[in-house]
């Protein structure tokens, strides 16, 4: 029997069997609040998201805390007042051309994804919510450039003169935490950095107090989790 005939006979034996289909993973359900000053626009956005898979709409005035907030800006409206209601949620901002000051305000309130208003259809909003929930940032290139420039200015004008970095740590604090993470004790860190042991202890005390951390182990775990070191 040739291999070609054997393959054909084998295929024929499977004809009556049920076929297995790949099951796509279910999208996790995300609690989403919609913040829009204009009631007509809000109604439209809610209609776009209502009963969609992976989305549970919640009222920001209720006790249920949203995981993602979709905020839509309006010309002449104060962005700060709008996004201040995000309450620590990840922010999807729908806007036209956000000015740098508005962009920084949005960043301060948890901006993760910026969607141009012209692209804000159902598919795009659902993708933005999924990306924000997963922590995948998405900014249009024309907004990303000014934001990076602003970060550079912030570091040069504000942080560097205070010996701070964009991570929120001073260079000395970052170095001490890295050495702690490598298993060194106070005396070994002092020798490595050519500091006195008292100086190392003062650096750690200042860090723990400022960040509200309990001890050195907590500080190392926090820094690793937040990507500071």
C-alpha positions in Angstrom: 0.0 0.0 0.0 1.5 3.3 -1.0 1.8 6.1 1.6 -0.6 8.2 -0.6 -3.4 5.5 -0.4 -2.8 5.0 3.3 -3.2 8.8 4.0 -6.4 8.9 2.0 -7.8 5.9 3.8 -6.8 7.4 7.2 -8.5 10.6 6.2 -11.7 8.8 5.3 -11.9 7.1 8.7 -12.1 10.5 10.4 -15.0 11.8 8.4 -17.7 10.9 10.9 -15.9 12.1 13.9 -16.7 15.5 15.6 -14.1 18.1 14.8 -12.4 20.0 17.6 -12.2 23.7 17.3 -9.8 25.9 19.1 -11.3 27.8 22.0 -10.2 31.4 22.2 -9.4 32.6 25.7 -12.1 34.6 27.4 -11.4 38.3 27.8 -11.2 39.2 31.5 -14.1 41.3 32.7 -12.9 44.8 33.5 -14.9 47.3 35.6 -15.1 50.4 33.5 -16.4 53.9 34.4 -17.1 56.5 31.7 -16.4 60.2 32.5 -17.8 62.7 30.1 -19.0 66.2 30.9 -21.4 66.4 28.0 -24.4 64.1 28.8 -25.1 63.4 25.1 -21.5 62.3 24.4 -21.6 60.2 27.6 -24.8 58.5 26.4 -23.1 57.7 23.1 -19.9 56.2 24.7 -22.0 54.1 27.1 -24.0 52.8 24.2 -20.7 51.8 22.5 -19.5 49.8 25.5 -22.7 48.4 27.0 -23.1 44.6 26.9 -19.7 44.2 25.2 -17.6 41.2 26.2 -15.0 41.9 28.9 -16.6 45.2 30.0 -18.6 45.8 33.2 -19.8 49.3 33.2 -19.9 50.9 36.7 -21.2 54.2 37.9 -18.3 56.3 39.3 -20.6 57.8 41.9 -21.2 54.4 43.4 -19.0 52.4 45.8 -17.7 50.1 43.1 -14.2 51.2 42.2 -13.5 51.0 38.5 -10.3 49.4 37.2 -10.3 51.5 34.0 -11.8 54.9 33.4 -12.6 56.1 30.0 -12.6 59.9 30.0 -13.6 62.1 27.0 -12.4 65.7 26.8 -14.5 68.5 25.5 -13.3 71.8 24.1 -13.1 74.5 26.8 -13.5 72.0 29.6 -11.0 71.6 32.4 -9.3 68.3 32.0 -8.1 68.3 35.6 -11.7 68.4 37.0 -12.7 65.5 34.7 -9.8 63.1 35.3 -9.6 63.8 39.0 -12.5 61.5 39.4 -10.5 58.6 38.0 -9.7 57.7 41.7 -6.5 55.7 41.0 -7.9 53.7 38.1 -6.0 53.3 34.9 -7.0 56.1 32.5 -8.0 55.8 28.9 -8.3 59.4 27.6 -10.2 60.2 24.4 -9.1 63.6 23.1 -8.2 65.6 20.1 -4.9 67.4 20.4 -4.2 67.5 24.1 -1.9 70.4 25.1 1.3 69.4 27.0 -0.1 70.7 30.2 -3.3 68.6 29.7 -1.2 65.6 28.9 0.8 66.0 32.1 -2.4 66.3 34.1 -3.7 63.1 32.5 -0.4 61.3 33.3 -0.6 62.5 37.0 -4.1 60.8 37.1 -3.0 57.5 35.7 -3.0 57.9 31.9 -2.2 54.7 30.1 -3.8 55.0 26.6 -4.6 58.1 24.6 -7.2 57.6 21.8 -7.8 60.3 19.2 -11.5 61.2 19.1 -11.6 60.3 15.4 -10.6 56.7 16.2 -12.9 56.2 19.1 -15.2 53.5 17.7 -16.3 50.4 19.6 -13.4 48.2 18.5 -10.8 50.9 19.3 -12.2 51.6 22.8 -12.4 47.9 23.7 -8.8 47.5 22.6 -7.8 50.6 24.6 -9.6 49.2 27.7 -7.8 45.9 27.4 -4.4 47.5 26.9 -4.9 49.8 29.9 -6.0 47.0 32.1 -2.9 45.0 31.1 -0.7 48.0 31.6 0.2 48.4 27.9 0.7 52.0 27.3 -0.3 53.5 23.9 0.2 57.1 22.9 0.1 58.6 19.4 3.6 59.6 18.2 2.8 63.3 18.1 1.9 63.1 21.8 4.8 60.8 22.8 7.5 63.2 21.7 6.3 66.2 23.8 5.9 63.9 26.8 9.4 62.5 26.5 10.7 66.1 26.1 8.8 67.1 29.3 10.3 64.2 31.2 13.8 65.3 30.2 13.0 68.9 31.4 11.6 67.5 34.6 14.8 65.6 35.3 17.1 68.5 34.3 15.2 71.3 36.1 13.6 69.7 39.1 15.0 66.2 39.9 18.7 66.4 39.2 19.3 69.5 41.4 17.8 67.5 44.3 19.8 64.4 43.4 16.6 62.5 42.4 16.0 60.4 39.4 12.8 59.7 37.4 12.4 56.5 39.4 11.8 58.6 42.6 15.1 57.5 44.2 18.3 59.4 44.6 21.3 57.8 43.0 22.7 56.9 46.4 19.4 55.3 47.4 19.3 53.3 44.2 22.9 52.1 44.7 22.2 51.1 48.3 19.1 49.1 47.3 21.0 47.3 44.5 23.7 46.3 46.9 21.1 45.2 49.5 19.4 43.1 46.8 22.8 41.4 46.2 22.9 40.3 49.8 25.3 42.8 51.2 25.0 44.1 54.8 25.6 47.6 56.1 29.3 47.3 56.5 29.8 45.7 53.1 27.7 48.4 51.4 29.7 51.1 53.3 33.0 49.6 52.1 31.7 49.3 48.5 30.4 52.9 48.3 33.3 54.3 50.4 30.8 55.7 52.9 30.6 55.4 56.7 28.1 52.8 58.1 26.2 55.7 59.7 25.8 57.3 56.2 24.4 54.1 54.8 22.0 53.8 57.7 20.9 57.4 57.2 20.2 56.8 53.5 18.1 53.8 54.3 16.2 55.5 57.1 15.4 58.5 54.8 14.2 56.1 52.1 12.1 54.0 54.4 10.5 57.1 55.9 9.7 58.8 52.6 8.2 55.8 50.9 6.4 54.5 54.0 8.3 51.1 54.0 8.7 48.9 57.0 12.2 47.6 56.7 15.1 46.8 54.3 13.5 43.7 52.9 10.3 45.6 52.2 12.3 48.3 50.5 14.1 45.9 48.2 10.9 44.1 47.3 9.2 47.4 46.6 12.0 48.7 44.5 12.1 45.5 42.4 8.3 45.4 42.0 8.2 49.0 40.8 11.2 48.6 38.5 13.3 51.1 40.4 16.4 48.9 40.5 
